[in-house]
Amino acid sequence: MRARLLGEVLPRAGGNDPILEIQDLELSFQAVKAIQGVSLTVHDGEIFAVIGPNGAGKTSVFNCISGLYKPDSGSIRFGGQDLVGLKPHRIANLGVARTFQNIELFPQMTVLDNLMLGRHRHLRYGSAGAMLRVGRAIREEVRNREVVEAIVEFLELEPHRKSYVAMLPYGVQKKVELGRALATEPRILLLDEPAAGMNLEETEDMARFITDIRRELGIGVILVDHDMRLVMDLADTVLALEFGRPIATGSPEAIQNNPDVIRAYLGEGQRSATIPGGTT
């Protein structure tokens, strides 16, 4: 019931076409090369993971996609449109939604109000309509409330819907941030360490939510996380980075056993080992 309801109120992506294509991305901060020659392609309905040790450039890739950073060179095409040089709000309006390593919610607002903020890009009425609350404004308000309530049910946030975010446990706040991203009706979802700081039960719930989002909405998901068990369970394709450079791309199994990836994670002398993974 939970996943079916979400699929009823949010649009589903069609087909298995490439939705995001990055070619030869380069980014430097003065003398430091944060990203060096990164290329990737994400399709509708694909969970694509980007992994690497701290400082590998994972979040920098996300910041380039979402417009917070402008790359030195390379291309980022989303649905056939070039994103390089666009402002973050323009990119968000195209259907790129993300969560953050450090939670970026409004702590003195309720869960419902934070989720309603995710509907902002879908508001088509002006200030007069908002004040008078007639016609189009009422119809859009009803639609936006319907979407938000479906997300509350989907993420099992019913007990917290009118709670202030600042009063909620960390794991619940992470779900609220995911919900706000879903409320934008994304065509692709960028998840930056969605399970960071969570206990095992919360991590399993997050994995279930991500799987249901892919199944019900058919949108592409790019996942960054240090929890290799979560990544290897969920991802269709994995890109491994080291110091901003791509060192391997492939299936989770291939990445787990890739000697260059093992060296980057575990150090020299560990080429016969494997990266941890398995069922969460």
N, C-alpha and C positions, 0 to 999 in steps of 0.2 A: 504493500500500500504506500509506504513512504517513497520509494523510488518512482512508482507509477505516477503519483501525484506530481512530483517534480517534472517528470516528462510531459505532463499534460499542460503545464503553464509556461514552460520555457521552450524556445524553438530548438529543434534538433538539427544538427549539421547533416548535410547530405553527402553521400559518396565517400570515396577514400582518396580525394585529391590532395596534393600538397597545399597546406594552408600557410606555412611559414618556410621561407627559404633564405638561408644565410650563406653568403659566399665570401671567403677570404677576409674575415673581419679582423681589423687591427685597431688597437687602442693603447695609447701610451699616456703616462702621467710624468711629464718631463723625461727623465732618463729611464724610467721604469716601464717596461712593456707588459701591460696587464693582459692583453689578448693578442695572440700571434697566429694569424692564419686559420681562424676557426670557421668551419663550414658545417652546416647541418640542414636537414630537411625534415619537417614534421608534417604528418598527414592528419586529416580529420580522423578522429577516433583512435589516435595513437598516443600512448604514454611514452614520452621520450625523456630519459634521465640524463642529467649532466653531473658527473662526479669528479672528485679530485680532492687532494689535501687542502688544508687551509691556505688561502692565498693563490689558489690555482686559477682564479678568474671567473668562477661560476656566477657570482652575483653581478660581476661586471658585464657578463653577457646579457643577463636579465635587464640591467640598467640601459644597455644599448637598445635592446628590443623595445623597451617601454619609453624611450626618449629622454631618460635622465642623463645619459651620456651620449655625446655625438662621436661615433668612431672616427679614427683618422682616415680609414679607407675600408673598402669592402661594401657589400650591399646587404640590405635586409628587406625582403619583400614579403608582405603579408596579404594573402588573397590577391596577389598580382600587383599590389601597390607598394611603392618604395617608401619605407618608414624613415630613412635617414634624413635628419633635419627637421622632422615634424615635432611639434611640442607634445609633451606627455598627454595633455587633455585631448588632443586630436587623435593620438594613437588609441587612447582609451575609448573614444567615441567610435573608432573603427571596429572595436570588439576584442581588444587585448586587455585582459584583467590579470591582476597579480596579487599575491600575498607577499609578506615581507619577513625577513629573518627576525627582526624585532617588531613586535605587534604595533601596527599603526591604526589604532581605533581611537574614537573619542570617548575617553573613560568616564566623563560626567554625563553621558547620554545613555539611554537604555539600549538594550539589544535591538528592539524594533526600530528605534530611531537610527541606529548605526546601519541596519540593513536597508532602511528607506533611503539613506544617503546613496546607496548603490544604484538606486533607481533614477538618480538625478539626470543622467544622460538621456533618459526616455521622456522627460517632461517637455511638453510641447505648448503649454499654455503660459500666458504672461502673468504679470503681477496683478492685473485687474481681475483675471479669472481666478487667481488664487485667493484674493480677498473676498470676492463675491460668491465663490464656490457654486458656480452654476455651469450647466452645459458640459463642455469639454473637460473642464477642470475636475468635475465630479466623476466623469467616466474614467479619466486617467487615474484619479485617486483610487477608485475601485480596482482597476487593473493592477496598480502598483501594490496595493494591499494584498491582493490575491497572490501575487508572486512572492511577496515577503512571507506570507503565512505558509505557503508551500515549502519555502526554504527552511523556516522554523521547524516544520514537521520533518522534513528530510534530514536535517542535522540534529534532530532530537533535542531542540532547544526550548520546547514548550515550558519547562519549569522556570526558565530564565528570561522569557520574552519581555517582561517589564522591569527586569533588574538593571541597575546601572552597571556598565561594563567594569568599572573600577572595583566593584565588589565581587566579581566572579573569579573562580579559580583559573589558573593560567591555561589549562587544557580547554576549558570552555571558551575562553577568549580566542584561542586559535580557531575554534569552530566558527565563532562569530566572524572572524576575519575572512575565512573561507566563504561564509554565507554572503558577506558583502560583495565579494568578487563575483559570486554566482548571480547576485541581484542585478549586475550590470548586463546580463544576458551575453556572456562572452562567446566569441568564436574560437578563442584559444585561452588557456588558463596557465599562468606562470606561477608555480608553487615553490617559493623559496624556503626550504627547510620547514615544511608544514608539521613535522612531527618532533621538531627540536624541543627538548625540555619536557617531553611527555613520558608518562609511565607506559608499561607494556599494554595495559588495557586501552589507554587513550590512543596509543599508536595503532593498535589493531582496528579501533573504530575509524581513525583517519584513513587507514588503508581501505576499509570498506566503503567509506564515502567517496574516495577517489575512483575506486572501481565502478561504483554505481553512477558517478558523474559521466564516466566514459561510456558506460553501457546505455544509459538513458538519454543522454544528450548528444553523444557522438562527436563531441568536440575534442580537439587536440589538447594534450596536457604536457607541459614541460616541467619536470620535477628536479629540484636540487635538494639533496638531503645527505647527511653523513651516516644515516642508518642504512647500512648495506643490506641488511635483511629486508627492509622495506623496499628499497630500490630494486633489488633482484627479484622480489616477488611481483612487483607491479609493472616494471618497465618492459616495453616491447624492444626498445633500442636504447643503448647506453653509449654516451660519449664521455671518455675520460680525458681530463685536462691535467697538465702539470706545468706550473709557472706560465699559465696562459696559452700553452701550446697543446694542440690535440695529440694524444699519443695512441689512441685506439677508439674505434667505433664498431659496435657490433651487438650481438645478442647478449643478454645477461650472462649466459653460460660462457660465451667466448671471452667476455671482459673479465670474469672471475678468474679465468685461467691464463690470461695474457701476461707474459713475463714482464713487459714494460709497466703495466698497471700494478702488478704485484711489487715491483721494485719501488714505484712511486709511493705506494702505501706503506710497505713494510721494510724497505731498505735493501741494500745489496746483500747477497747471500741468501735471499729468500725466494729465489726463482722457482723452486719446486713446490712452494706453498700455493694456497689459493686465497682469494679475497673472501671473507665470511659472507654467507648468504643463507637462504633457506626460507622456510615457511614462517611467517610472523604469527 
